[in-house]
C-alpha cells in the first residue's frame, strides 16, 4: 500500500494519469515551440532564423509523429482509439483531439513537402536505382523547379506556416484546456492553464532547437551562426519571462485568495512537490536560466561567441528540464491529493519496466531524435550549408 | 456395578458433549449458510429473471433517486460487501464505501475508511472526548449535470433516461478522463477490463424491479432507493418533507443522491 497522510477517497489512491500523460504535453510543446521558430522565418521573415528554418520544421514533424504514442500506450483500450475520430462525443474537450492532431499533422506535412521539394527534385536528378525511385515517390510527380514555380512554392509555404501557427497553438493550448477546465481538481482548474502550457511550450521548443542546433553543427564540424544563437536566446528569454510570470502569478493568486483549495495546494507544493516544483521548476530550471539568458541578451554586444553558445546551451538544457518538471507537477501533482481535500499520497515513483514506466518513456522520447537522424539522411535540413559544400546550383523555395 | 454405572454416565456425558459439539457445528453451518443466503439471495432467481424478461423495462417511466440516511448508518459494511459480490468489483477498487467521521471536542476531525469500511470499523480515536461521530456511506452520485459524461471523448459514459450514469464497457477506451473529472472519487479504471468503472445503482437489478444490492442488504435502512415518478414511493415523501443535503452542491453537478442528516465536515 502506498504511504498516505490524512484521508483519501479509496479510489483516489491510484495515479491513473501516468508518466505517459506527462510526456504527451511535453512532446506537443516541443512541436509547438520548434514550429514557431520555423514560422518566425517563413512567415515573419526573421532572417536570423534562416539557418534554422528547415531544421526546426523537420524537428516539429519528427516530434509530432510520436506525439500520439504515449497516449496510445496509456489507453486501456488502444484498439478503440479511433473511436475518438469516428464517434466523437463533442461535449468532451478530448473529442477534438483527433481532428486537431490530424489537421495540424497534414499542414505540417504539406509545409515540409513544399520546403524540401526542390531538394527532392535535385535528388531524383542526381541519384539512380532504388534511391532514385524513393525520391521520385517523394516528389509526387512534380518536377517543376523553375523560378516561377519556386516563387509559388514560397507563397504556399508562407500560407501553410501562417495557418500552422494557430493550429500548433490550438493543439497545444487545448492540452492545457483539458486540465484547466476540470472543476473537480483545484490544482488544474484555472483559465491560466492553457496559456501557461503554451508559453512553456515555446520555451521548451526553442530550448530544444538551441541544443540540437549546436550539437548537430558540432558533429558536422560546421560553424554555429552567432546571430541565430543570439536570436534564439532573445526569444527564449522573452518566453521564459512570460512563463515564469504566469506560473508564479497562478500560485500567488491562490495563496492570496486563501480559498479552501489553498490548504491542499500549499501542502502539495511544500511537501509532495517541494523538489520538483520549488527546486527544479522555479529555481534550477527557472531562476538560473533566467539569469543566464539575461546575461546573454543584455551583454550580447560584449560577448564572445563561445561564451554565448555555452551559456545559452546550459540555460536551454535547464529549461528542457524545467518544462518537463512543470508537466510532471501539473499531471502527477494533481493526483497526489485526494478529492476528499483531506489526504495526500506521499510519493509517486513510476515503475522502471511498467507498461507506462520509465523505460517506455525514455524510448518514446528517443524515437523523435532517431527520426530526425533519418530525416537528415534523406533530406538536407541545413540546406544552405550542404549546398555551399557541394557547390551545386539548386533553386530553393524556403 | 458402580463402575459400570459410572462408565455409562461418562459415556452419556461424552455423547452429550459430542452432541453439543455437533449441535454447535450445525448451528454454525446453519448460521453461515443463512448469512450467505443473504448474499446469494441477491442473485436473481431463475423464474424471476424469466418473468422479468416478459415485461420490457421502460426507462421513461422511472426517475431513480438515492437517499442516504446518515443518522441510521452503523458502519457495518454489509453494503460494500454486497456490492463487491454482486458486481464482481476488483479488490482495492470501490463502487461504494463507508466513511467514519470522529469530531473530537478539541482538535482535528478524524476521517477514515479502512478498506472502504467493508469489514466494518475497528476502534477509533482513543482517550479523547468525541461528542460527535457518524458514518457516511458514499457511492456515485449519478449527477444530472455530470462532468464525467461531459468529458468522455467517445460517449461511452452516458446518462440513462431514468437517471443512472453508466459506462459502456464495449466503447470505453480507458483514457481515464472521467476518473479525473469526477469530484467525488466515485470512478476508477478497472484493472481487469481496463475500462472506467463505477456504481451503476445495480442497473441490472433495478431494471428488473429489484433494489440495488446495497439497499437490499442494509440492516438499518440507511440506504433508500426510490422512483420520483412513482407518487406512492416513500422516498418522495422524505424528500418533500425532510431536510436533505447534497455532496459538494457548489459544483452544480446536481447529484441524484441525497443525504439526510449530513454534517458540514463531509465533502
Contacts between the chains, C-beta under 8 A, distances in Angstrom:
chain1	res1	chain2	res2	distance
A	6	B	111	7.9
A	7	B	99	7.5
A	7	B	111	3.9
A	7	B	112	5.9
A	7	B	113	7.0
A	9	B	97	7.8
A	9	B	138	7.6
A	9	B	184	7.3
A	9	B	185	3.1
A	10	B	93	7.9
A	10	B	94	4.6
A	10	B	97	5.2
A	10	B	113	6.0
A	10	B	115	7.9
A	10	B	116	4.8
A	10	B	185	7.5
A	11	B	93	6.4
A	11	B	94	5.6
A	11	B	179	7.8
A	11	B	185	4.9
A	11	B	186	7.1
A	11	B	187	6.8
A	11	B	188	4.3
A	12	B	185	4.8
A	13	B	92	7.7
A	14	B	188	6.7
A	14	B	189	7.4
A	16	B	176	4.1
A	16	B	179	5.1
A	16	B	180	7.1
A	16	B	188	7.7
A	16	B	189	5.5
A	17	B	176	6.0
A	17	B	180	6.6
A	74	B	175	7.4
A	74	B	176	7.8
A	75	B	173	5.3
A	75	B	174	5.3
A	75	B	175	5.9
A	76	B	172	7.2
A	76	B	173	6.7
A	76	B	174	1.9
A	76	B	175	7.6
A	76	B	176	7.7
A	76	B	189	6.1
A	76	B	193	7.7
A	76	B	194	3.2
A	76	B	195	5.7
A	77	B	172	6.8
A	77	B	173	5.0
A	77	B	174	5.0
A	77	B	194	6.0
A	77	B	195	6.8
A	78	B	173	7.7
A	80	B	154	7.3
A	80	B	171	7.1
A	80	B	172	7.7
A	80	B	173	4.5
A	81	B	173	6.0
A	83	B	153	8.0
A	83	B	154	4.3
A	83	B	171	6.6
A	83	B	173	6.1
A	84	B	153	5.0
A	84	B	154	6.0
A	84	B	173	7.1
A	87	B	154	5.8
A	87	B	155	6.4
A	87	B	171	7.9
A	88	B	153	6.6
A	88	B	154	7.2
A	89	B	152	5.6
A	89	B	153	5.8
A	89	B	154	5.7
A	89	B	155	3.6
A	91	B	149	7.8
A	91	B	150	4.9
A	91	B	151	7.7
A	92	B	150	6.6
A	92	B	151	4.9
A	92	B	152	5.6
A	92	B	153	4.3
A	92	B	177	7.1
A	93	B	151	6.7
A	94	B	151	6.7
A	94	B	153	3.7
A	94	B	175	6.7
A	94	B	177	5.6
A	95	B	153	4.5
A	95	B	154	7.6
A	97	B	153	7.1
A	178	B	177	7.6
A	182	B	147	7.4
A	182	B	151	7.5
A	182	B	180	6.0
A	182	B	181	5.5
A	183	B	147	6.6
A	183	B	183	7.0
A	183	B	251	5.7
A	184	B	147	6.3
A	184	B	180	6.8
A	184	B	181	5.5
A	184	B	182	6.1
A	184	B	183	3.8
A	184	B	251	7.4
A	185	B	180	6.6
A	334	B	180	7.8
A	335	B	180	7.8
A	338	B	185	6.7
A	339	B	182	7.7
A	339	B	183	5.6
A	339	B	184	6.8
A	339	B	185	5.0
A	339	B	267	7.9
A	340	B	111	7.3
A	340	B	185	6.9
A	340	B	267	5.9
A	341	B	267	6.0
A	342	B	111	5.8
A	342	B	267	7.5
